Each structure stands twice: as structure tokens, then as C-alpha cells.
Amino acid sequence: MINIIQNMINPHKDYARYYPDAPSLRKWGLWISASGIATISPGHPYPPGGHPPDHDFDWEKGRTLDALQIILITGGKGWLETGESGRKLIGVGTAFLLLPGVWHRYRPDPSTGWRESWIEIRGPLAEELITGESLLVRKTILSPAESSPLGEVMHRIHSLAEDPGSTRPELSAEALRCMAFLAKGCQENNPGESSGRHIPRAERYLSEHHSEALDMEEVARKLGLSYSSFRRSFQRQTGLSPWQYVLRLRLERACRILRTSDGTLDEIASRLGFSSAFHLSSAFKKAYGQSPSIWRRNPQSLMEESPAWVADRG
């Protein structure tokens, strides 16, 4: 595993690049604001020069950043110390997260030096993910096995940094991939959140069977979970209860059918799993503020979802 990481990262030369923020990137939600690779020989001072004042630091004072940084050690060893976790020994293949607003300091062992690959991610979506994904905040040091997929993404980011024809949106796409790997890895390796790993399976199942009669307790049993655990994990990850999720799928599909067919509300209700046209119309109006018949005559009209979206069946 360590050899894979080293082979992915080491072909790149040492560099440090800081990208200016661009208003156009806000529509992407997050972006790479800096990246680099540094090889520190045994006994050499750390950190190397060339960093702006708000990123430079020394071991005595440490540092606090206003963005997320991810550091992957591909050679040597050293120490990481934060205000929350204390001092930790960091070995080859290990990755660690430097969270915004958290004091930290890190350095290689003078007897070995190290080689580091790092990226910095900014943006409102990154902030939301850090705040909302409590697992991401708790799991800030990743083992070599956990960081292997991350190393592959960082390799692509360094390749894009070297390519004069690359674009900032391409880097944004890789930044989002990094966040997805982090969220998935933290979830799968946290025993207190074992039920969360089943939610993508549940989403696929509900998406494929949303027009059928569904028993959510039976769905939970198929996943090997109690219903209360399933419902809690599902809502935490999707923002909706299982029934709200199904109802949203049904109503979104109802919009497409209403726009493209002449089927009656009874026919559409039957196709989508509603017990009657009345129940379809009631749910549609509660979610969108107008009846399906009115919306059908003017499908370009703006539909705003109600704050509670729709009533939940539990």
C-alpha cells in the first residue's frame, strides 16, 4: 500500500503554488486554493521557505489556518500536534487533516526527514461539509490503508498543477472527490457510525422501488438494522426521513409525467404508488404550494418547497 502511494506521488517535482480566489469559483462551492510537494532531507530546517506570511510557521509558535489542508506523508516520519489531539507520531503513508481554526504544528523527524504532498481546500461547500460531517471533524489522522484513495486524487491534483492547460474547475472537481473520500472513509472506519455505511444501499433501493408499496421496517431489516437506527442514520446523511425521501422521488417524477403526458391524476397516482388522485394532489400541493392540475397548465411557474417539505409518515 505504501509503495502505491509513493509511486503515485513521487514522480512530481517539489513545488508550492497558491491560487488566487476567483468569484467565478463560488458556483462550484469549493476549490483548491493551494497545493505542493516538499522533500525535507534529514537535518534540514522546516518548513521550507517560499510560503506567504499567513501560511508560514515555526515549531515554537505553531499556526492556525482559515482553510482545510490535507497533508500526505510519502516518505520518512515526524510529528503532528494540534490543540485537540495532542502530539502524534506520523509515519510514511499517513495523511492528516488541518481543520480551519484549529491550532497545529508539525515537522519531520530530523533523523529521517520526510516527503509531503499537500493541498488546501476552500469554499462555502467545504465549510458546510466540515461543519455538517461530524465524522470528518473527528477523524483527522488517516492510516496508510485509509489514505490510499486520497493519494490517487492528490496525484491528479499535482498533475493538474503542472499542466499549463488545466482549469480551476478541474481542480474543484478533484477537491470535491477528496471530500467524498474523506467522508466515506471516516464513516466506514468509525464503529459508532456503522449503520451509516448502509445508507447508500438504502438510497439505491428506495430510488429503484419508490413507486411500490414499501414497508420501511422491512427495508431496515434487509439492511440488518433496527428501524430507529436506520431512520436516524438516513435522515442524518440525506436530510430527509426515508418516507420523505420516497415521497420526494414520487413527486419529482409526477412533475415529469405531468409535463410530458396527458395521463389523468388517477393514472399517475397509480403509477407512482399513491393510493388515489386525492392523495397525490394533497401531497403535491403541500410540497409545492399549488395543485398538480394548476401546475400542469403552467409548468414553468416557480415552485418553492415548503420549509418542512411534506408531512412525514415516520
N, C-alpha and C positions, 0 to 999 in steps of 0.2 A: 504493500500500500504506500509506504513512504517513497519507494523508488518511483512509483507512478507520479506522485506529487512533484518530486524533484525533476523528473523528465518533462513534466508539463510546464514548470515554471523556469527552470534554469536556462533554457535557450535564449531567454531575453536578457538584454544588457541592463546594467544598473541605470536607473533614471528616476527623476521625480518631476511630476507635472501637475500643475494646479490650473484648473479650468475656470474661466470667469463665469459667474452666474448669468444666465440669459433669460429674459422674460418669456421667450417662446417655449422654454423647457417646462414651465409650470403646468402646461396642459398634459405633460407626461407624468406629473405627480412626483417623480423623483429622478435624480440624475447623479452621475459620477462627477464629483467636484474636484477630486484629486486622485492620483494613483502613482505607484512607484515600486521599484525593486532596489534593495540595497544589500551589498555584500560587506560585512564587517569582519575584517581579519582579526585574529587573536591579538589582544593587547591594544587595539586601535580605539581612539575616543568615540563616544557615542552620545547623541546621534550625529550622523554626518552633517556637514553644512549644506547650505542651499535651500533651506526651508524658510518661509515667511515668518515674521515675528510671532503671529498668533498660533503657529504650529510648532515652532522650535521649543525645546525644553531641556532642562538638565535633571539629573537624578535627584539632586537635593530638593529642588522645588516641585518637581512633577509638573503636571499640566491638566487642564480641563478644556475640552473641546465643545463646540456647539453643533457638531455633526457626528454621525456614526462612522467610525473607522473599523475596518476588518483587517487584521494582521495575520498572515500565514507564515510560519517559520519552516523553511525548506532545508535548512542546514544548521548545525550547531545547537546550542541551548542557551537559556538565560532565565530571567525572572520577570514576572509581571506582578505589580502591586496596585490595588485600587482601594478606594476608601470603603468599599463594601465587602470585598472578598479577602483582603489581606494579601500577603506575598505568596506567589505560587511559582513553582519551577515549571518552565516551559521548554519542552523538547521538540525535536525535529518532527514535522508533520502536524504539529498542534496549531490551531487557529484560535484567536481570541478577539472579542468584540470590545471596543472602547465606546461606551454609550455617551450620548450628549449630556453634559452637566455633571459627569462623574469624574472626580479626581483620579489620576492614574500616573504611573511611571513604569517604564520597562527598559530593559537593557540586556545585551548578550553577556554571557559568562566570558570574562577576559581571557580565560584559558582556551576557549573554543571559538569565540566569535559566533556569528550566525549569518544566515541569509534570510532576508524578509521580503515578502511580497505583500503589498498593502493597497487598499482602496478606501476612498471616502465617499459616503453617500449622503446627499441632502435632498430636501423637498418635503412638501406637506404630506405626501403619501408615506414617505419614510417615517416621519414623525408620528403619523397615525398608527402605522404598523408597530412601531416601538412601544407606543402607549397602550395600544389595544392587545398586542400579543404578549401577555404576561409571561408566557413561557420563554419568549425571545429575550426578555429582560433578565430572567433568572439564569438562563443557560448562556454564559458569556465565554466559556472556555470549551472548545471542541477537540475531541481526541483525533488522532490521525484517521481513524475509520470514519468518523463523523464529518471530517473536513475534506475528504477526498473529492466529492462532487463540487464543493466550493472551490477547490483548487483548479478544477477544469474551467469553471466560469471565470475565475480571475485570470487564467491563462488567456482566455479570449479577450478580456478587457485590456490586458497588456498588449496583445496583438493589435487591437484597435488603436491603442495609444501610439503605437509605432507606425500605423498606416496613415499617411497624409490624406488619403481619400475617405477616411471614416467620418461618420457624423455623430453629433451628440445624441440624437435619438437612438442610434445603435448602442451607444454606451448606456443609455437609460434602460433599454431592453435588458441588457445584461445585469444592470443594477437590480431590476425587479426580479430577475432569475435568482440572484444572490439572496434576496429577501425571502423568496419562496423556499429555497433550500434550507435557510436558517429556520424558518417556521416549521417546516416539515421535520427536519432533523431533531429540533428541540422537542417536538411533540412525540415523536416515536421513541425517544430515549428518556422520557420523563415518566416513571412508573405511576406517578399520581395522576397522569392525564392519559392513561392507556385507552380510555374509551374514545378519546378524540381521534385516534388513528382510523376508526371505523366510519367516521362521518363522510369522507369522500365516497365510500361504497354506498352509504345510505343515500347520498345525493343522486348518485347514478341510478340507484334502484327507483327512487321516487320520481326521477325525471322520466324513466322508461315506463313507469306504471301509474303515472299521475291521473290517468283517465279511468282507472279501475277502482273498484271498491277496495279500500285499504284499511287494514287494522294495524295501527301504529304499534300496539303492543306486540303483535306478531312480527312486525319488521324489526323491533328491538330484539326479540328472541332469536331471529335469524342472524343477528349480528353478535349474539352472545352477551347481550347487555340487558340490564333491567330497564323498564321503560323510563323511570325517572332519570337514570344516568344518561340514557340515550337522548331524551328531550333536552336535558341541561347542556350536554356537550354540543348537540346540534344547534341550539339557539346561540351558544357562545361563539360558535365558528361561523354561522351563516347570518346571524342577526334575526332569524325567524324561527318559530317553533316548527316542528315537522308538518303540522297541518297548515300553518300559514304558508309554508314553502309550497306545498301541493296546491293550495288554493291560488297562489300567485301564478304558478305554472298554468293552471287551468284557465285563469282569466286572461293571461297574456296570449294563450292560444285562442281563446274566444275572440279577442281583438282581431287576430289574423283571419279567422274564419268569417267574422262579420264583415271584414273589409273585402274579402275575395270571393264570397259565395252568397247565394240567395236563400240559404237554408233557414228554416224557421227557428225560433228560440227553443222550441221543444226538441227539434232535431239536434241543435248544437248542444243543448243541455245533456241529452242522452249520450252524445259522442264524448263529452268531457267528464262524465261521472257525476253530474248534478242530478238530484232526484227529480227536478222539474224545472220548467222555464221560470217559474216564480223564484226558485232558489238561485238560479243563475242570475236573474235580473237583480235580485236583492243584493247578492254579493258584489256584482259589477258596480251597482250604484254606490254601495258603501265604500268600495275601493277607489272609484274614480269620480264620484260626485255627479254622475248622470247615468241614465238608463242605457242599456245596450241599443235600444231602438233609436234613441235620440243620437247617440254617438255614431250609429251606422249611417245616418243621413249626413253627418259631417265628421268623417273620421280624422280630418286634420285639426279638429278642435283640441285645445290643450287639455290634457287630463292630469290632474295633480292627485297623487295618492294621499289619503288621509294620514295623519301622524301615526295612528295606531294600525294603519293599513287595513286590516279586516279583523273581525272577531275571531278569536282562536277557539278551536274545539278541544284544546287540551293536549 
